[in-house]
Amino acid sequence: MSTEAAPTLTVTFQAKAVGKSLSNTRFAIVYASPLKRALWTGQAVQEAQSEPKPPLETSLLLREQHWGVAEGQPWQWGHTAGLSLEEHFAKQLYPVLHERWQKFPEGESLDDLFSRAKQAIDELVMPHVWSAAREGKKGVHIAIASHGLCISELVPALVMKDESGVHPGEKFRGLQNTAWTRVTVDVKVSPAFHVTLLSTDPCLKGAKEGEPLDFPDNDPPKLQVRVTDFNRHEHLDAVKRQKGGVGSAGYDPKQQDIRAFFGGAKVPAGGEAPELEEGRSESNARDEVDVDIE
């Protein structure tokens, strides 16, 4: 597991680039994980907005998957022959986990992360959807800055708000750093809502202007939810990676796998490197900004 991921000039330039690329989209609010990389991305998006700038709020619901006792420890790619998973942990060996239910002691599984993602959508996104519908507004946008593994669960959690309720599977995994994803949320009785997700972002459009909807909380209108953009990172084309450090290291298939894993990719148990983008983020609980995770 990675320790605290200090900012580099490259990360700073990437955050500023995505902020500039989204500067023509007027956000009503920016939500961000309190982990440094996502927070800096959220701040860059906020700073690139015209005056008056939208508020920025942090939420622990948007933090990256928590690794428990494995936090800050080195990864072991494969399992040691003859050792159970519990025996690995007892020897302070932390292999990559491939099943959604698996987790390190005191940490979160992907199933746990999905439950948290659903809570984040319910508490941070849906109130804006229903408020815009009731007020007859359109063109209301929100931005969410989070992390690769968390976003790979946030997108399905939002897509499942569609009237079909179907989970989209694992196709929304593997994200470039500061890439963005947009999800549209349409109220079936009126033209579109939209939600956009930045490998950190969401955007919402409400009901037809001047035609507010009246509905009880326990009987909201049906929604049509679609992912219109995924892993968009054209803003990175002009950002040059710094010389030295991870970006200049020699090719290492296992390192490529680890980066994909942190980007939310499903890495095969056999260890073959997937053809995916570099991981979204390796930050975790040690990357917090004045926040303690219990």
Residue frames as qw, qx, qy, qz and C-alpha x, y, z in Angstrom:
[[0.000, 0.890, 0.456, 0.000, 0.00, 0.00, 0.00],
 [0.392, 0.548, -0.061, 0.737, 1.24, 3.47, -0.63],
 [0.337, -0.468, -0.443, 0.686, 2.06, 5.89, 2.15],
 [0.131, 0.823, 0.245, -0.495, 1.13, 9.57, 2.03],
 [0.603, 0.440, 0.407, 0.526, 1.29, 10.75, -1.58],
 [0.203, -0.621, -0.049, 0.756, 2.96, 14.14, -1.48],
 [0.526, 0.807, 0.199, -0.181, 2.06, 16.52, -4.31],
 [0.584, -0.108, 0.401, 0.697, 4.43, 16.83, -7.25],
 [0.122, 0.428, -0.198, -0.873, 4.57, 19.55, -9.86],
 [0.153, -0.058, -0.833, -0.529, 3.06, 17.09, -12.31],
 [0.121, -0.517, -0.834, 0.152, 0.07, 16.40, -10.05],
 [0.011, -0.602, -0.261, 0.754, -0.39, 20.14, -9.49],
 [0.128, 0.294, -0.476, -0.819, -0.28, 20.87, -13.22],
 [0.135, -0.239, -0.914, -0.298, -2.74, 18.04, -13.90],
 [0.066, -0.604, -0.681, 0.409, -5.19, 19.45, -11.34],
 [0.060, 0.566, -0.014, -0.822, -4.90, 22.93, -12.82],
 [0.089, 0.115, -0.723, -0.675, -5.36, 21.52, -16.33],
 [0.107, -0.434, -0.886, -0.120, -8.61, 19.76, -15.47],
 [0.042, -0.644, -0.443, 0.623, -9.85, 22.87, -13.66],
 [0.076, 0.435, -0.307, -0.843, -9.19, 24.97, -16.76],
 [0.093, -0.063, -0.857, -0.503, -10.83, 22.40, -19.05],
 [0.171, -0.563, -0.808, 0.012, -14.03, 22.55, -16.98],
 [0.141, -0.265, -0.251, 0.920, -13.98, 26.30, -16.38],
 [0.282, -0.063, -0.367, -0.884, -16.84, 26.92, -18.82],
 [0.516, -0.412, -0.731, -0.175, -19.10, 24.57, -16.87],
 [0.227, -0.530, 0.271, -0.771, -20.68, 26.55, -14.04],
 [0.496, -0.178, -0.828, 0.190, -20.73, 24.40, -10.91],
 [0.475, -0.724, -0.172, -0.469, -23.15, 25.10, -8.09],
 [0.628, -0.670, 0.371, -0.138, -20.92, 23.25, -5.61],
 [0.567, 0.471, -0.671, 0.078, -17.73, 21.19, -5.54],
 [0.850, -0.468, 0.178, -0.165, -17.52, 18.14, -3.27],
 [0.486, 0.597, -0.622, 0.146, -14.14, 16.56, -2.56],
 [0.873, -0.255, -0.353, 0.220, -12.54, 13.79, -0.59],
 [0.345, -0.920, 0.186, 0.021, -10.36, 15.15, 2.23],
 [0.829, -0.129, 0.298, 0.455, -7.44, 13.12, 0.84],
 [0.210, -0.631, 0.189, 0.723, -4.88, 15.53, -0.54],
 [0.213, -0.019, 0.686, 0.695, -4.85, 14.65, -4.24],
 [0.019, 0.616, 0.740, 0.270, -8.62, 14.78, -4.60],
 [0.187, -0.823, -0.328, 0.424, -8.87, 17.88, -2.43],
 [0.226, -0.476, 0.321, 0.787, -6.29, 19.70, -4.55],
 [0.129, 0.244, 0.755, 0.595, -8.18, 18.68, -7.68],
 [0.082, -0.764, -0.639, 0.013, -11.43, 19.98, -6.21],
 [0.235, -0.751, -0.078, 0.612, -9.70, 23.22, -5.25],
 [0.237, -0.191, 0.538, 0.786, -8.30, 23.58, -8.76],
 [0.043, 0.512, 0.757, 0.402, -11.78, 23.15, -10.24],
 [0.187, -0.833, -0.446, 0.268, -13.18, 25.70, -7.79],
 [0.300, -0.601, 0.134, 0.729, -10.40, 28.22, -8.48],
 [0.217, 0.031, 0.642, 0.735, -10.91, 27.99, -12.25],
 [0.055, 0.698, 0.709, 0.081, -14.57, 29.01, -11.89],
 [0.088, 0.527, 0.107, 0.838, -15.69, 32.56, -12.52],
 [0.004, 0.070, 0.573, -0.816, -16.90, 34.74, -9.64],
 [0.496, -0.598, 0.506, -0.375, -18.75, 34.12, -7.47],
 [0.316, 0.318, -0.893, -0.036, -16.92, 30.84, -7.02],
 [0.783, -0.315, -0.414, -0.341, -18.90, 27.80, -5.89],
 [0.558, -0.634, 0.457, -0.278, -18.45, 26.51, -2.34],
 [0.578, 0.313, -0.753, 0.032, -16.19, 23.51, -1.77],
 [0.720, -0.456, 0.306, -0.424, -17.16, 20.90, 0.80],
 [0.232, 0.370, -0.899, 0.024, -15.21, 17.80, 1.85],
 [0.858, -0.195, 0.064, -0.471, -16.82, 14.48, 2.71],
 [0.356, -0.422, 0.833, -0.042, -15.32, 11.35, 4.21],
 [0.805, 0.305, 0.452, -0.232, -17.77, 9.40, 2.05],
 [0.652, 0.745, -0.126, -0.068, -15.57, 10.26, -0.94],
 [0.263, -0.716, 0.641, 0.085, -12.23, 9.09, 0.49],
 [0.525, 0.382, -0.730, -0.214, -10.33, 6.22, -1.10],
 [0.896, -0.217, -0.374, -0.099, -10.73, 2.63, 0.01],
 [0.336, -0.757, 0.479, -0.289, -9.17, 2.22, 3.46],
 [0.687, 0.315, -0.654, 0.023, -6.60, -0.56, 3.81],
 [0.823, -0.548, -0.088, -0.120, -6.69, -1.04, 7.59],
 [0.693, -0.597, 0.309, 0.259, -3.53, -2.59, 9.07],
 [0.748, 0.237, 0.360, 0.505, -2.02, -2.76, 5.57],
 [0.145, 0.983, 0.103, 0.053, -2.04, 1.04, 5.38],
 [0.048, -0.908, 0.415, 0.039, 1.41, 2.29, 4.40],
 [0.692, -0.310, 0.637, 0.141, 2.80, -1.25, 3.98],
 [0.131, 0.423, -0.682, -0.582, 4.40, -2.55, 0.76],
 [0.854, 0.212, -0.030, -0.474, 2.32, -4.65, -1.63],
 [0.367, -0.244, 0.877, 0.192, 3.06, -8.29, -2.28],
 [0.467, 0.238, -0.429, -0.735, 1.75, -9.05, -5.74],
 [0.684, -0.020, -0.674, -0.279, 1.26, -12.81, -5.42],
 [0.782, -0.522, 0.136, -0.314, 0.34, -15.10, -2.56],
 [0.022, -0.560, 0.822, -0.101, 3.10, -17.09, -0.88],
 [0.707, 0.008, -0.657, -0.263, 2.61, -20.78, -1.51],
 [0.550, -0.157, -0.765, 0.296, 1.43, -22.72, 1.51],
 [0.070, -0.148, -0.467, 0.869, 0.16, -19.68, 3.42],
 [0.033, 0.720, 0.692, 0.040, -3.47, -18.85, 4.02],
 [0.105, 0.754, 0.140, 0.633, -4.54, -15.23, 3.69],
 [0.569, -0.808, -0.042, -0.145, -4.72, -14.93, 7.49],
 [0.834, -0.296, 0.098, 0.455, -1.18, -16.32, 7.76],
 [0.466, 0.509, 0.138, 0.711, 0.00, -13.70, 5.28],
 [0.217, -0.847, -0.082, -0.479, -1.48, -10.99, 7.51],
 [0.778, -0.619, -0.008, 0.103, 0.09, -12.50, 10.63],
 [0.751, -0.097, 0.172, 0.630, 3.49, -12.27, 8.95],
 [0.023, 0.782, 0.011, -0.623, 2.72, -8.68, 7.85],
 [0.222, -0.034, 0.720, 0.657, 2.55, -9.74, 4.22],
 [0.392, 0.551, 0.364, -0.641, -0.13, -7.96, 2.20],
 [0.302, 0.104, 0.766, 0.558, -0.92, -9.51, -1.19],
 [0.325, 0.040, -0.255, -0.910, -3.29, -7.87, -3.65],
 [0.409, 0.240, 0.791, -0.387, -6.86, -9.03, -2.95],
 [0.070, 0.018, -0.692, -0.718, -8.91, -10.09, -5.96],
 [0.184, -0.515, -0.826, -0.137, -12.36, -10.80, -4.50],
 [0.155, -0.632, -0.146, -0.745, -14.83, -8.03, -3.70],
 [0.705, -0.643, -0.222, -0.201, -15.56, -9.38, -0.22],
 [0.799, -0.106, -0.265, 0.530, -11.91, -9.67, 0.81],
 [0.042, -0.928, 0.092, -0.359, -10.29, -7.02, 2.98],
 [0.461, 0.292, -0.601, 0.584, -7.30, -6.44, 5.21],
 [0.425, -0.519, -0.645, 0.366, -7.90, -6.43, 8.98],
 [0.135, -0.650, -0.301, 0.685, -9.56, -3.17, 10.07],
 [0.035, -0.230, 0.433, 0.871, -9.92, -2.15, 6.42],
 [0.619, 0.419, 0.186, -0.638, -12.65, -1.93, 3.77],
 [0.523, 0.152, 0.779, 0.312, -13.56, -4.48, 1.11],
 [0.031, -0.071, -0.491, -0.868, -14.85, -3.38, -2.30],
 [0.283, -0.570, -0.741, -0.213, -18.31, -4.39, -1.10],
 [0.334, -0.644, -0.395, 0.564, -17.86, -2.02, 1.85],
 [0.176, -0.248, 0.228, 0.925, -16.68, 0.69, -0.53],
 [0.113, -0.342, -0.683, -0.635, -19.75, 0.22, -2.72],
 [0.314, -0.689, -0.640, 0.129, -22.01, 0.64, 0.32],
 [0.289, -0.565, -0.121, 0.763, -20.21, 3.89, 1.13],
 [0.096, -0.001, 0.495, 0.864, -20.49, 5.02, -2.50],
 [0.176, -0.563, -0.731, -0.344, -24.27, 4.46, -2.43],
 [0.329, -0.725, -0.433, 0.423, -24.47, 6.56, 0.73],
 [0.261, -0.345, 0.171, 0.885, -22.43, 9.31, -0.97],
 [0.021, -0.268, -0.636, -0.723, -24.78, 9.38, -3.96],
 [0.284, -0.674, -0.678, -0.074, -27.84, 9.49, -1.69],
 [0.384, -0.727, -0.299, 0.484, -26.48, 12.24, 0.55],
 [0.272, -0.475, 0.226, 0.805, -24.47, 14.40, -1.87],
 [0.049, 0.000, 0.653, 0.755, -25.96, 13.98, -5.35],
 [0.069, -0.501, -0.830, -0.235, -29.64, 13.07, -5.12],
 [0.086, -0.708, -0.441, 0.545, -30.70, 16.11, -3.04],
 [0.012, -0.436, 0.299, 0.848, -29.53, 18.30, -5.94],
 [0.038, -0.163, -0.841, -0.514, -31.49, 16.19, -8.43],
 [0.125, -0.624, -0.769, 0.053, -34.73, 16.41, -6.49],
 [0.125, -0.653, -0.214, 0.716, -34.25, 20.07, -5.60],
 [0.007, -0.247, 0.482, 0.840, -33.71, 21.03, -9.24],
 [0.094, -0.337, -0.859, -0.372, -36.78, 19.03, -10.28],
 [0.154, -0.685, -0.645, 0.301, -38.99, 20.64, -7.65],
 [0.099, -0.678, -0.046, 0.727, -37.76, 24.14, -8.54],
 [0.646, 0.707, 0.287, -0.018, -38.01, 23.64, -12.28],
 [0.096, -0.842, 0.412, 0.334, -34.34, 24.43, -12.79],
 [0.926, 0.312, 0.075, 0.200, -32.00, 23.22, -15.47],
 [0.494, 0.688, -0.276, 0.454, -28.29, 23.64, -16.03],
 [0.545, -0.744, 0.315, -0.223, -27.43, 22.90, -12.39],
 [0.766, 0.366, -0.492, 0.192, -24.00, 21.26, -12.18],
 [0.624, -0.721, 0.293, -0.070, -22.05, 19.78, -9.28],
 [0.548, 0.563, -0.606, 0.126, -18.47, 18.48, -9.24],
 [0.861, -0.478, 0.156, -0.083, -17.18, 15.57, -7.16],
 [0.351, 0.684, -0.625, 0.134, -13.45, 15.02, -6.68],
 [0.873, -0.362, 0.281, -0.169, -12.59, 11.52, -5.48],
 [0.228, -0.556, 0.778, 0.186, -10.23, 8.59, -6.23],
 [0.373, 0.263, -0.763, -0.458, -9.94, 5.73, -8.69],
 [0.169, -0.140, -0.969, 0.113, -11.26, 2.87, -6.56],
 [0.172, 0.421, 0.568, -0.686, -13.97, 5.02, -5.00],
 [0.396, 0.412, -0.212, -0.793, -15.09, 6.42, -8.36],
 [0.299, 0.106, -0.883, -0.346, -15.28, 2.91, -9.80],
 [0.098, -0.375, -0.885, 0.257, -17.98, 2.30, -7.16],
 [0.155, 0.461, 0.261, -0.834, -19.60, 5.76, -7.30],
 [0.299, 0.218, -0.523, -0.768, -20.44, 5.47, -11.00],
 [0.313, -0.205, -0.903, -0.209, -22.36, 2.17, -10.66],
 [0.081, -0.425, -0.695, 0.575, -24.09, 3.48, -7.52],
 [0.229, 0.428, 0.020, -0.874, -25.37, 6.45, -9.52],
 [0.317, 0.120, -0.720, -0.606, -26.22, 4.42, -12.63],
 [0.176, -0.268, -0.943, 0.093, -28.37, 2.14, -10.46],
 [0.191, 0.397, 0.395, -0.806, -30.64, 5.13, -9.82],
 [0.308, 0.089, -0.606, -0.728, -31.98, 4.42, -13.31],
 [0.744, -0.083, 0.123, -0.652, -35.51, 3.06, -13.27],
 [0.825, 0.182, -0.522, -0.111, -34.10, -0.35, -14.31],
 [0.649, -0.669, 0.313, -0.181, -31.99, -0.53, -11.13],
 [0.965, 0.180, -0.054, 0.186, -29.42, -2.64, -12.99],
 [0.504, -0.694, 0.337, 0.388, -25.77, -2.64, -11.90],
 [0.559, 0.764, -0.234, -0.224, -23.61, -1.79, -14.96],
 [0.955, 0.082, -0.075, 0.273, -20.86, -4.25, -14.07],
 [0.619, -0.576, 0.126, 0.518, -17.17, -3.43, -13.92],
 [0.603, 0.538, 0.289, 0.512, -16.72, -1.49, -17.16],
 [0.002, 0.935, -0.013, 0.354, -16.25, 1.86, -15.40],
 [0.759, -0.582, 0.145, 0.253, -12.86, 1.02, -13.93],
 [0.707, 0.015, 0.248, 0.662, -9.30, 2.13, -14.65],
 [0.107, 0.967, 0.231, 0.024, -8.92, 5.92, -14.65],
 [0.529, 0.430, -0.137, 0.719, -6.23, 8.40, -15.57],
 [0.336, -0.413, -0.411, 0.740, -5.20, 10.85, -12.87],
 [0.126, 0.426, 0.137, -0.885, -7.62, 13.84, -12.91],
 [0.093, -0.180, -0.770, -0.605, -9.70, 12.27, -15.70],
 [0.398, 0.113, 0.374, -0.830, -13.41, 13.08, -15.58],
 [0.007, -0.267, -0.937, -0.223, -16.61, 11.13, -16.16],
 [0.354, 0.013, 0.071, -0.932, -20.06, 12.54, -16.83],
 [0.036, 0.314, 0.948, -0.035, -23.36, 10.83, -16.02],
 [0.297, -0.210, -0.223, -0.905, -26.72, 12.18, -17.21],
 [0.052, 0.294, 0.865, -0.402, -29.75, 11.80, -14.97],
 [0.246, -0.197, -0.424, -0.849, -33.06, 12.39, -16.75],
 [0.383, 0.193, 0.642, -0.636, -36.37, 12.75, -14.94],
 [0.258, 0.243, 0.872, 0.337, -38.75, 10.71, -17.08],
 [0.164, 0.787, 0.581, -0.127, -41.53, 13.31, -16.97],
 [0.114, 0.971, -0.039, -0.204, -39.28, 16.14, -18.16],
 [0.661, 0.638, -0.305, 0.251, -36.02, 16.83, -20.04],
 [0.797, 0.145, -0.453, 0.373, -32.67, 15.90, -18.56],
 [0.538, -0.804, 0.245, 0.069, -30.75, 16.02, -15.40],
 [0.748, 0.488, -0.387, 0.229, -27.02, 15.49, -15.85],
 [0.668, -0.706, 0.222, 0.080, -24.33, 14.28, -13.44],
 [0.619, 0.657, -0.386, 0.190, -20.59, 14.52, -14.29],
 [0.814, -0.553, 0.102, 0.144, -17.82, 12.66, -12.35],
 [0.246, 0.811, -0.526, 0.076, -14.13, 13.77, -12.40],
 [0.736, 0.066, -0.610, 0.286, -11.78, 10.85, -11.89],
 [0.159, -0.278, -0.540, 0.778, -12.80, 13.14, -9.55],
 [0.094, 0.039, -0.077, -0.992, -16.48, 15.27, -11.13],
 [0.205, 0.497, 0.842, 0.057, -20.78, 15.30, -11.38],
 [0.095, 0.068, -0.165, -0.979, -23.14, 17.73, -13.23],
 [0.184, 0.450, 0.849, -0.208, -26.89, 18.01, -13.06],
 [0.171, -0.115, -0.317, -0.926, -29.56, 19.52, -15.25],
 [0.274, 0.208, 0.723, -0.599, -32.98, 19.89, -13.77],
 [0.379, 0.578, 0.722, -0.036, -36.51, 19.91, -15.06],
 [0.308, 0.579, 0.391, 0.646, -37.66, 22.24, -17.83],
 [0.170, 0.005, -0.249, 0.953, -37.19, 25.84, -16.79],
 [0.365, -0.082, 0.031, -0.927, -40.31, 27.26, -15.18],
 [0.787, -0.143, -0.398, -0.449, -42.06, 23.89, -14.85],
 [0.175, -0.430, 0.777, -0.426, -41.37, 22.65, -11.31],
 [0.586, -0.125, -0.776, -0.195, -42.37, 19.13, -10.33],
 [0.513, -0.433, 0.370, -0.642, -44.47, 18.36, -7.29],
 [0.792, 0.004, -0.604, -0.089, -43.90, 14.92, -5.79],
 [0.710, -0.665, 0.136, -0.188, -43.74, 13.41, -2.30],
 [0.110, -0.693, 0.712, -0.023, -40.42, 12.24, -0.89],
 [0.576, -0.127, 0.800, -0.109, -41.64, 8.65, -0.80],
 [0.680, 0.489, 0.543, 0.054, -42.73, 8.65, -4.45],
 [0.078, -0.651, 0.331, 0.679, -40.13, 10.46, -6.59],
 [0.720, 0.584, -0.110, -0.359, -40.30, 10.41, -10.40],
 [0.929, 0.036, 0.265, 0.255, -38.52, 7.67, -12.33],
 [0.095, -0.824, 0.389, 0.401, -35.05, 8.44, -13.63],
 [0.888, 0.429, 0.021, 0.166, -33.07, 7.57, -16.73],
 [0.403, -0.800, 0.374, 0.240, -29.35, 7.49, -15.96],
 [0.859, 0.464, 0.032, 0.212, -26.65, 7.25, -18.63],
 [0.545, -0.553, 0.268, 0.570, -22.86, 7.56, -18.64],
 [0.546, 0.830, 0.099, -0.051, -22.08, 9.94, -21.52],
 [0.382, 0.762, -0.462, 0.245, -18.33, 10.40, -20.95],
 [0.893, -0.441, 0.042, 0.079, -15.80, 8.19, -19.19],
 [0.750, -0.323, 0.214, 0.536, -12.13, 8.68, -18.34],
 [0.429, 0.850, 0.127, 0.278, -11.82, 11.91, -20.36],
 [0.622, -0.605, 0.083, 0.490, -8.27, 13.20, -20.06],
 [0.575, 0.651, 0.183, 0.460, -7.54, 15.37, -23.10],
 [0.171, -0.970, 0.084, -0.153, -6.55, 18.15, -20.70],
 [0.733, -0.535, 0.337, 0.251, -3.43, 16.12, -19.84],
 [0.798, 0.484, 0.167, 0.318, -2.05, 16.24, -23.40],
 [0.282, 0.828, -0.162, 0.458, -0.19, 19.48, -22.70],
 [0.572, -0.742, 0.305, -0.172, 1.05, 18.42, -19.24],
 [0.619, 0.483, -0.599, 0.159, 4.58, 17.06, -19.31],
 [0.870, -0.453, -0.181, 0.069, 5.61, 14.53, -16.68],
 [0.247, -0.881, 0.403, -0.005, 8.55, 15.50, -14.49],
 [0.628, 0.448, -0.622, 0.129, 11.91, 13.86, -15.10],
 [0.100, 0.260, -0.819, 0.501, 12.80, 11.30, -12.46],
 [0.526, -0.034, 0.505, -0.683, 10.46, 9.56, -10.01],
 [0.638, 0.188, 0.729, -0.163, 7.85, 6.98, -10.87],
 [0.613, 0.713, 0.110, -0.323, 7.13, 8.46, -14.28],
 [0.364, 0.748, -0.537, -0.142, 10.64, 7.79, -15.52],
 [0.584, -0.354, 0.725, -0.089, 11.12, 4.33, -14.03],
 [0.132, 0.240, -0.859, -0.432, 11.82, 1.41, -16.32],
 [0.701, -0.099, -0.372, -0.601, 8.96, -0.78, -17.50],
 [0.075, -0.128, 0.915, -0.375, 7.77, -3.14, -14.79],
 [0.409, -0.284, -0.698, -0.514, 4.62, -5.18, -15.61],
 [0.414, -0.462, -0.725, 0.300, 3.82, -5.70, -11.93],
 [0.115, -0.326, -0.227, 0.910, 4.09, -1.96, -11.25],
 [0.257, -0.075, -0.464, -0.844, 1.76, -1.37, -14.20],
 [0.443, -0.399, -0.788, -0.156, -0.71, -3.77, -12.61],
 [0.315, -0.435, -0.555, 0.635, -0.50, -1.99, -9.26],
 [0.044, 0.178, -0.056, -0.981, -1.18, 1.37, -10.88],
 [0.382, -0.211, -0.634, -0.639, -4.16, -0.05, -12.74],
 [0.423, -0.416, -0.781, 0.195, -5.43, -1.55, -9.49],
 [0.173, -0.408, -0.368, 0.818, -5.28, 1.84, -7.75],
 [0.185, 0.085, -0.313, -0.928, -7.10, 3.33, -10.72],
 [0.665, 0.132, 0.352, -0.646, -10.02, 1.01, -10.05],
 [0.582, 0.344, -0.627, -0.386, -9.12, -1.62, -12.63],
 [0.926, -0.206, 0.244, -0.201, -9.95, -5.27, -12.07],
 [0.143, 0.656, -0.734, -0.105, -6.52, -6.89, -12.22],
 [0.890, 0.038, -0.396, -0.222, -6.56, -10.61, -13.13],
 [0.772, -0.575, 0.263, -0.067, -5.45, -12.98, -10.39],
 [0.922, 0.178, 0.098, 0.330, -2.89, -14.48, -12.73],
 [0.457, -0.643, 0.115, 0.605, -0.96, -11.23, -12.62],
 [0.496, 0.337, 0.461, 0.654, -0.99, -10.34, -16.34],
 [0.082, -0.329, -0.088, 0.937, -0.83, -6.61, -16.93],
 [0.366, 0.701, 0.606, -0.090, -4.17, -5.24, -18.17],
 [0.345, 0.304, 0.316, 0.830, -4.20, -2.79, -21.05],
 [0.203, -0.867, -0.455, 0.001, -5.43, 0.13, -18.98],
 [0.156, 0.839, -0.127, 0.506, -4.46, 3.67, -18.15],
 [0.340, 0.207, -0.623, 0.673, -2.18, 4.56, -15.27],
 [0.329, -0.520, -0.756, 0.225, -3.98, 4.43, -11.95],
 [0.123, -0.845, -0.287, -0.433, -6.11, 7.27, -10.71],
 [0.233, -0.782, 0.334, -0.472, -4.61, 7.58, -7.26],
 [0.678, 0.015, -0.678, 0.284, -2.50, 5.75, -4.73],
 [0.112, -0.395, 0.420, -0.809, -3.45, 7.99, -1.85],
 [0.563, -0.383, -0.730, -0.056, -5.18, 6.56, 1.18],
 [0.496, -0.805, -0.327, -0.007, -5.82, 7.33, 4.82],
 [0.620, -0.419, -0.009, 0.664, -2.24, 8.50, 5.41],
 [0.278, 0.276, 0.347, 0.852, -2.89, 11.11, 2.72],
 [0.166, -0.786, -0.595, 0.026, -5.48, 12.88, 4.86],
 [0.155, 0.463, -0.067, 0.870, -5.78, 16.61, 5.36],
 [0.211, -0.229, 0.467, -0.828, -6.54, 17.23, 9.05],
 [0.817, -0.122, -0.124, -0.550, -8.84, 14.21, 9.17],
 [0.193, -0.334, 0.904, -0.185, -8.44, 11.09, 11.28],
 [0.745, 0.010, -0.467, -0.475, -10.00, 7.87, 10.05],
 [0.557, -0.395, 0.626, -0.376, -10.82, 5.39, 12.75]]
